[in-house]
Amino acid sequence: MDELTLLRSARTDPTGPSRKALDSGRAALLAHIDESRRPAPSPAVIRRRPVLRRIGYSAACTAVAATLVTGLIMSDLVGLAGWRGGADPAAAAVLREASALAIATSDPVLAPGQYLRVETTAVYGGTVATGTDNRQIGALTISEDQLYIPADLNDDWVWMRGMSKPYQSFGPESEAAMQADWAQRLAKRGDPDYQENVRAPGGAFYGGSGPDLAMRDALPRDPYQLLNNIYRTNLGQGPSPDGAAFEWIRLMLRSGGVPADLRGALYEAAAMIPGVTVTEGAATLNGRTGIAIGRNEPGSAWREDLIIDPENGELIGERDVVVEYDGVSLFPAGTTEGWTSVTTTVVDDAPTGGNPYGHMGMPG
């Protein structure tokens, strides 16, 4: 799930369950959640960022869970939030302080003709092929994008997409394969600073519908209602309800341009998710240092972190860390195999040119 898909998926039109359904389902739901959080063998697949990892429930568990959970969390008012504890006290304190700072922050105001510039630097783990036997080995690439969101959201949005460049290899074989892959892509574009220029009204890039910012803005600001909304939106996705909710919050925060009151509510919602802890007191990401708040799903070899600036509550970025080698991963334990850093500024203009399909050109 990417940020644009995330914004399309948020729903704010719940239908309330009956009291009988709530009372009869509570105990069974909690028992099911405890069962679903038990460690399970890691699947033998190669994980590639930035695709959200989804570990399916069994068919029987899915049917039971859907019936029970739907009855309890189809309302924002009554649901999973706060029932089963929450984040570690230290993590909860950081998140609540960040929430208070975010709520006290004034959102940038755009004058007519101005743009909100969202600059994203991202490192992704992926595979490259060796030149001898075409085996797939791991390497990290880095890219820089700039998204220009106009004051009038119906006007043209501009997305400047940079090339993925070599960032980190893991031994001589990985380095050689990474550089060969880069040389191939560079030969196609000719300029290492090439950027794809994508322009579309309302951010409807590549023929899509564009992000539904009105739906995002309609999300509850009450943290309990917001977290229940998130659980409901992600019903049946991810390795567990808590894991899917934390990932959803990370994606929303990193999308850029999230209103201050919603950022505050998202931090408060994260503080109510069990398993969230302080993972590093001084974590540096793209030259900025903050506190890492993360969650390691039981049975998973990866940990997902948010990096928060404790001085102002701003999100510095997010990262994925390999916490143990599982025999499948292409990266050694301790590797930060993916991270994203986002900054936003107000600018007076955006790059010219481009079309909705970028370097693919217009269809037909």
Secondary structure, 3 states (H helix, E strand, C coil): CCHHHHHHHCCCCCCCCCHHHHHHHHHHHHHHHHHHCCCCCCCCCCCCCCCCCCCCCCHHHHHHHHHHHHHHHCCCCCCCCCCCCCCCHHHHHHHHHHHHHHHCCCCCCCCCCCEEEEEEEEEEEEEEECCCCCCEEEEEEEEEEEEEEECCCCCEEEEEEECCEEEECCCHHHHHHHHHHHHHHHHHHCCCCCEEEEEEECCCHHHCCCCCHHHHHCCCCCHHHHHHHHHHHCCCCCCCHHHHHHHHHHHHHHCCCCCHHHHHHHHHHHCCCCCEEEEEEEEEECCEEEEEEEEECCCCCEEEEEEECCCCCCEEEEEEEECCCCCCCCCCCCCEEEEEEEEEEEECCCCCCCECCHHHCCCC
